[in-house]
Amino acid sequence: MPKSKNTFSSWPRRLAQRAVHAGWSWVQRTGSVTAEHPGRFRFGSMGTGTRLAFPLGTIFGEPWIHVGAHCIVGEQVTLTAGLMPGLDLGPEPILRIGDGVVLGRGSHVIADTTVTIGSDCYFGPYVYVTSTNHSYDDPHEPIGKQWPRMEPVRIGPGCWIGTGAVILPGARIGRNVVVAAGAVVRGTVPDHAVVAGAPARVVRRWTPADGWQPPLRTPAPVPIPEGVTPEQLRALSDLDEESAARLAALDGDGAARLAELEPGS
């Protein structure tokens, strides 16, 4: 038979839960790294508005890591320059991250030699970028003890890197490229392409002469017209397909089409 619940006995638990959540929020805010509050880290440069979320991943070689402005680096993201901490890597940056880059939770960027990430790139969670790969030339030596191979990596501006993608040494990814979730990229990827698979291959590409090939299967999203109110959008979501089609056929700009949906009009 179910026991009757004592409402008052849950109050201590609720108070403790609120205290834990409030405390953890304070820890996250205080532990995050910014240019104004770098903590123990001494990055080569870090732009204004950039924040590394707490808890941090592994970070070392930060004097050779340059991070642009207004970047968001998620929790547990690893950023390393050099094979190990404490090395002198010379006068030039090893890892360069442009402005407005988003690195999703749990991602790794391993720059044993140069890695460059262009501005306005968005990474999903658990993306792995590395400029180093193991070698297995000597069949008599454990692979982990053989000297690795290193090649620079470059990711152009405006790219979208899907969840769980792997970018291998020597990859040269162009501008505004979509890398599908789980793809494994090596070699050169042209501008304005979509790549998928392991190893990744180009499955769609845009050129000025031919547009998107193969053609896109869905129309491009239309931005919300300037001046449209939240009330109009809510009213629009309640329309059936026939009414929405009639509204779309009206002349005039987007805001005028929706004006009649304003409550009280």
Beta strands, then each sheet from edge to edge (+ up, - down):
strand 1: 45-46
strand 2: 51-52
strand 3: 59-60
strand 4: 65-67
strand 5: 72-73
strand 6: 78-81
strand 7: 95-97
strand 8: 102-103
strand 9: 108-111
strand 10: 115-117
strand 11: 122-123
strand 12: 128-130
strand 13: 132-133
strand 14: 149-150
strand 15: 153-155
strand 16: 160-161
strand 17: 166-167
strand 18: 172-173
strand 19: 178-179
strand 20: 184-185
strand 21: 188-189
strand 22: 193-196
strand 23: 201-207
strand 24: 211-213
sheet 1: 1+ 4+ 7+ 10+ 15+ 18+ 21+
sheet 2: 2+ 5+ 8+
sheet 3: 3+ 6+ 9+ 12+ 17+ 20+
sheet 4: 11+ 16+ 19+ 22+ 23- 24+
sheet 5: 13+ 14-
end
